[in-house]
Amino acid sequence: MQAKLIFWQALTPVHPGTGQDSSSVIDLPVAREAATGFPVIPASSLKGVLRDGREDQEANKVFGSLENAAELTLTDARVLFLPVRSYAGTFAFITCPLVLERLNRDLKALGLFGLQSPFPTPEQNTALLPQNSQIVHNNQVILEDIDLTAKPDAANNLAEELGRLVFGDEVSYFQSRFALVSNDVFSYFCEMGMEIIARVKLDSDSKTVVRGGLWYEEAIPAETVFSSFAIGTSGFEELNRPYLQLGGQASVGRGLLRRLGGGA
């Protein structure tokens, strides 16, 4: 058995739905982890897109069929970096110790390398940054309605390692916006930082909104970076795609993911 770490970045908002309406203001929420509430792309969605339209023998071998078990197993794609609007630098890539600890745990469990850089625990009201950060304004990192005290040069090695691992040659694009925040702050933005999209159904004749034809959809915002694993004995070449169209509302441009050049 072999394992491979894969990174995906949302180029457009992604709606991995739950398959049912919600009783809240948001009619169609995104899928979330039960324990953390973090948004997630289910492995079944990734597998379905990779196999879409294929019933050949090789697809049955790699992805499984009624007669045969799959030779390639995919895990859920978890949020690694969440983009949040910033007063300076336009937006920030935020993550937290819990996210990195879980990634490190899974890497070691699958026999892959672990992260070499230590990741400190930020205080509730601080953001740990690398040098030359673009998201600092008057010694603060202002994310939406939360103001955090900036701690420059507190995450240089971590930002460098994660940037090289995930973004490869695009490391500077990531490093200038990277911020390590507390678990609670990250959880808050995973709950409140999703994109809310109003959708309407039009009457085909009058071109006006049908009564009751207004609903609200939740989407994981563009620029979000996800990590997932592929485990198996063969079929890893099926993952060598520059992009995927995933989740609901593909006809209106939702769910376009690109595979990033890093990984292991």
C-alpha positions as CSV (number, residue, x, y, z in Angstrom):
1,M,0.0,0.0,0.0
2,Q,1.2,3.5,-0.8
3,A,-0.1,6.9,0.2
4,K,0.0,10.3,-1.5
5,L,-0.8,13.7,-0.1
6,I,-2.8,15.9,-2.5
7,F,-3.7,19.6,-2.3
8,W,-6.6,21.3,-4.1
9,Q,-7.4,25.0,-4.3
10,A,-10.8,26.5,-5.1
11,L,-10.8,28.8,-8.1
12,T,-14.5,29.5,-7.7
13,P,-16.8,29.0,-4.7
14,V,-17.5,25.3,-4.0
15,H,-20.8,23.9,-2.8
16,P,-20.3,20.3,-1.6
17,G,-23.9,19.9,-0.4
18,T,-25.5,17.7,2.2
19,G,-28.2,16.5,0.0
20,Q,-31.0,18.0,2.1
21,D,-32.5,21.3,3.0
22,S,-31.6,23.0,6.2
23,S,-34.0,24.3,8.9
24,S,-31.9,27.4,9.3
25,V,-31.8,30.7,7.3
26,I,-29.3,28.9,4.9
27,D,-31.5,26.6,2.9
28,L,-28.6,24.6,1.3
29,P,-25.5,24.4,3.6
30,V,-22.2,22.9,2.8
31,A,-21.0,19.6,4.2
32,R,-19.2,19.9,7.5
33,E,-17.3,17.7,9.8
34,A,-19.4,16.6,12.7
35,A,-16.8,17.1,15.4
36,T,-15.3,20.4,14.3
37,G,-17.9,22.0,12.1
38,F,-15.1,22.7,9.5
39,P,-16.3,22.6,5.9
40,V,-15.3,19.5,4.0
41,I,-15.4,18.0,0.5
42,P,-16.6,14.3,1.0
43,A,-14.4,11.7,-0.6
44,S,-17.4,10.4,-2.5
45,S,-17.6,13.7,-4.3
46,L,-13.9,13.5,-5.3
47,K,-14.2,9.9,-6.4
48,G,-17.4,10.6,-8.4
49,V,-15.9,13.4,-10.4
50,L,-12.7,11.4,-11.1
51,R,-14.8,8.5,-12.4
52,D,-17.5,10.5,-14.1
53,G,-18.5,9.0,-17.5
54,R,-16.2,6.0,-17.2
55,E,-17.2,2.4,-17.1
56,D,-14.1,0.9,-18.7
57,Q,-12.2,-2.0,-17.1
58,E,-9.4,0.3,-15.8
59,A,-11.9,2.5,-14.0
60,N,-13.6,-0.5,-12.5
61,K,-10.3,-1.7,-11.3
62,V,-9.1,1.6,-9.8
63,F,-12.4,2.9,-8.4
64,G,-14.2,-0.3,-7.8
65,S,-17.4,-2.0,-9.1
66,L,-20.1,-4.3,-7.9
67,E,-17.8,-7.2,-8.3
68,N,-14.5,-5.7,-7.3
69,A,-13.2,-3.6,-4.4
70,A,-11.4,-0.3,-5.4
71,E,-7.6,-0.3,-5.6
72,L,-7.5,3.4,-4.8
73,T,-9.0,4.9,-1.7
74,L,-9.6,8.7,-1.3
75,T,-10.1,10.6,2.0
76,D,-12.3,13.6,2.6
77,A,-10.7,16.9,1.5
78,R,-10.2,19.0,4.7
79,V,-9.8,22.7,4.8
80,L,-6.1,23.6,5.3
81,F,-6.0,27.3,4.5
82,L,-9.2,29.4,4.7
83,P,-9.2,32.8,2.9
84,V,-10.6,35.7,4.9
85,R,-11.0,39.3,3.8
86,S,-8.3,41.5,5.3
87,Y,-8.2,45.3,5.8
88,A,-4.6,45.2,4.4
89,G,-3.4,42.8,1.7
90,T,-6.9,42.1,0.4
91,F,-7.2,38.7,2.0
92,A,-5.4,36.4,4.3
93,F,-4.7,32.6,4.3
94,I,-5.5,31.5,7.8
95,T,-5.0,28.2,9.6
96,C,-4.7,27.1,13.2
97,P,-2.7,24.6,15.3
98,L,-5.6,22.0,15.3
99,V,-5.6,21.8,11.5
100,L,-1.8,21.4,11.4
101,E,-1.7,18.9,14.2
102,R,-4.3,16.7,12.4
103,L,-2.4,17.0,9.1
104,N,0.9,16.1,10.8
105,R,-0.8,13.1,12.6
106,D,-2.2,11.7,9.4
107,L,1.1,12.1,7.5
108,K,2.9,10.1,10.2
109,A,0.2,7.5,10.4
110,L,0.4,6.9,6.6
111,G,4.2,6.6,6.7
112,L,4.8,10.0,5.0
113,F,7.1,12.8,6.2
114,G,6.0,15.0,9.1
115,L,6.1,18.7,9.2
116,Q,9.6,19.8,10.3
117,S,8.7,23.3,11.6
118,P,7.2,23.6,15.0
119,F,3.9,25.4,15.1
120,P,3.3,27.5,18.2
121,T,-0.1,28.2,19.8
122,P,-1.3,31.7,19.2
123,E,-3.1,33.6,21.9
124,Q,-6.8,34.3,21.3
125,N,-6.2,37.8,20.1
126,T,-3.0,37.4,18.1
127,A,-2.0,36.3,14.6
128,L,1.5,34.8,14.1
129,L,3.0,36.0,10.8
130,P,6.1,35.5,8.6
131,Q,8.3,38.5,7.8
132,N,7.2,40.9,5.1
133,S,3.6,40.2,5.6
134,Q,1.1,42.2,3.5
135,I,-1.8,41.9,5.9
136,V,-0.5,44.1,8.7
137,H,-2.1,47.5,9.4
138,N,-0.9,49.5,12.4
139,N,0.5,46.4,14.1
140,Q,-2.8,44.6,13.7
141,V,-4.3,42.0,11.4
142,I,-7.9,43.1,10.7
143,L,-9.9,40.1,9.5
144,E,-13.6,41.0,8.7
145,D,-14.8,42.2,12.1
146,I,-12.0,40.7,14.2
147,D,-8.9,42.7,15.1
148,L,-5.8,40.6,16.1
149,T,-2.5,41.8,17.3
150,A,0.2,41.1,14.7
151,K,3.2,39.1,15.7
152,P,5.7,39.5,12.8
153,D,8.6,37.0,12.4
154,A,6.8,34.5,14.6
155,A,6.0,32.0,11.8
156,N,8.8,32.4,9.3
157,N,9.9,28.7,9.1
158,L,6.4,27.4,9.2
159,A,5.2,29.7,6.4
160,E,8.2,28.8,4.3
161,E,7.7,25.0,4.7
162,L,3.9,25.1,4.1
163,G,4.3,27.4,1.2
164,R,6.9,25.2,-0.5
165,L,4.9,22.1,0.3
166,V,1.6,23.3,-1.0
167,F,2.3,26.1,-3.5
168,G,5.7,25.2,-4.9
169,D,6.9,28.0,-7.1
170,E,4.0,30.2,-6.0
171,V,5.3,30.3,-2.4
172,S,5.6,34.1,-2.3
173,Y,1.9,34.5,-3.2
174,F,1.1,32.5,-0.1
175,Q,3.7,33.6,2.4
176,S,2.8,37.3,2.2
177,R,-0.8,36.4,3.3
178,F,-0.2,33.6,5.7
179,A,-1.5,33.9,9.3
180,L,-1.6,31.3,12.1
181,V,-4.5,32.1,14.4
182,S,-6.1,30.4,17.4
183,N,-8.3,27.4,17.0
184,D,-11.3,29.4,18.2
185,V,-10.7,32.2,15.7
186,F,-10.4,29.6,12.9
187,S,-13.5,27.9,13.9
188,Y,-15.4,31.2,13.9
189,F,-14.4,31.9,10.3
190,C,-15.3,28.4,9.3
191,E,-18.8,29.1,10.6
192,M,-19.2,32.7,9.6
193,G,-16.8,33.1,6.7
194,M,-18.6,31.1,4.1
195,E,-20.0,32.7,1.0
196,I,-23.8,33.1,1.0
197,I,-25.4,33.1,-2.4
198,A,-29.0,34.1,-3.1
199,R,-30.6,32.0,-5.9
200,V,-34.0,32.5,-7.6
201,K,-36.3,30.5,-9.8
202,L,-37.8,32.4,-12.7
203,D,-41.1,31.8,-14.4
204,S,-40.3,30.8,-17.9
205,D,-43.1,33.1,-19.4
206,S,-43.0,36.2,-17.2
207,K,-39.3,36.1,-16.3
208,T,-40.2,37.0,-12.8
209,V,-39.4,35.2,-9.6
210,V,-41.8,32.3,-8.9
211,R,-43.6,32.6,-5.6
212,G,-41.4,30.8,-3.0
213,G,-38.6,30.5,-5.6
214,L,-35.9,32.3,-3.5
215,W,-33.4,30.3,-1.5
216,Y,-29.9,30.8,0.0
217,E,-27.0,28.5,-0.7
218,E,-23.7,28.3,1.3
219,A,-20.4,27.9,-0.5
220,I,-16.8,27.5,0.5
221,P,-15.1,30.6,-0.8
222,A,-12.7,30.8,-3.7
223,E,-9.0,30.5,-2.8
224,T,-9.6,27.9,0.0
225,V,-7.0,25.2,0.0
226,F,-7.9,21.6,0.9
227,S,-5.7,18.6,1.7
228,S,-6.6,15.0,1.1
229,F,-4.9,11.6,0.8
230,A,-5.0,8.8,-1.8
231,I,-4.2,5.3,-0.5
232,G,-3.8,2.2,-2.6
233,T,-1.8,-0.1,-4.7
234,S,-2.3,1.5,-8.1
235,G,-4.3,4.2,-10.0
236,F,-2.5,7.2,-8.7
237,E,-2.1,8.5,-12.2
238,E,-5.9,9.1,-12.2
239,L,-5.2,12.1,-9.9
240,N,-2.9,13.8,-12.3
241,R,-5.5,16.3,-13.5
242,P,-4.9,20.1,-13.5
243,Y,-8.4,20.8,-12.3
244,L,-11.8,19.3,-11.3
245,Q,-15.4,20.6,-11.5
246,L,-17.0,19.5,-8.2
247,G,-20.1,19.9,-6.2
248,G,-23.4,21.6,-7.0
249,Q,-24.1,24.4,-9.4
250,A,-21.4,23.5,-11.9
251,S,-23.5,25.1,-14.7
252,V,-23.0,28.6,-13.1
253,G,-19.3,28.2,-12.5
254,R,-19.2,26.8,-9.0
255,G,-16.8,24.1,-7.8
256,L,-13.7,24.6,-10.0
257,L,-10.7,23.2,-8.2
258,R,-7.1,23.2,-9.4
259,R,-4.6,20.7,-8.2
260,L,-1.6,22.4,-6.6
261,G,1.9,21.4,-7.5
262,G,3.0,20.5,-4.0
263,G,2.2,17.3,-2.1
264,A,4.1,14.1,-1.5
